[in-house]
Amino acid sequence: MRGGAAALAVLLVVAGTIAASPAGAAPAPRAGYAAACRRAATVTAAERPAAVEPVVWHAALPPTPLPIVLRSTATAFTGQVTAVLYQGPPPRVPHRPAGFVGPIPPSRCQVVRVRVSQILLGDPPAQLVVVKPRAPYLLGRSRLGQTGTFLLDASRPYPQILGLYGPSSYAPSAVAAGLAGR
């Protein structure tokens, strides 16, 4: 009887796994969001220009210089995060001894819905879904009319947020001036 119960339990687990797999389940946006997160680039210190100053103890890397980010920008606008649609699994962070000097480790990828307030470059719709790659910050739903400047690449179906620290790193006036000069 024990062998039969164990076989039945294994059969139920296998059947549940097949039903939960993408091939056995109905297509859902969540699967597309996870795929977009897997394809998203990870923002790391290695992608920064060589002229960056060395990192000091307990200090974050400065934002990537705006002219470098604007080279890859296809869409720029100010807006608000209206919903976090998906959060990827947290990345593995290696053990670091106390007082370790280095960049802040990246946090999980997210897929968020953003409402556009002011367009600076491109022609985005009033609301769009974007990917926040693995980077050392997390986005949450905006409160009290708080807006940020979003710089996006041309990825499809979900554009990716550019910059090391997200939408609040660059002032809209600085982005507009940088776009006028390019």
Number of C-alpha atoms within 10 A of each C-alpha: 6 7 8 9 10 11 12 12 12 12 12 12 12 12 13 12 12 13 13 12 11 12 9 12 10 9 10 9 10 13 12 13 24 19 12 24 25 14 13 20 16 18 19 16 16 7 10 16 11 9 6 12 9 11 13 12 11 12 11 14 20 13 14 19 15 15 14 12 17 20 11 13 21 15 20 26 25 21 22 24 24 17 16 17 15 18 19 17 12 11 12 10 9 7 7 9 7 6 8 11 14 16 17 15 17 20 19 19 29 25 25 22 18 23 19 21 15 14 19 19 16 12 11 14 11 12 15 15 21 26 27 30 29 24 22 19 17 17 16 13 13 15 10 6 9 12 20 21 24 29 25 26 19 13 15 9 12 21 21 26 24 24 25 25 19 21 23 14 17 19 14 19 11 11 22 15 11 13 17 8 8 8
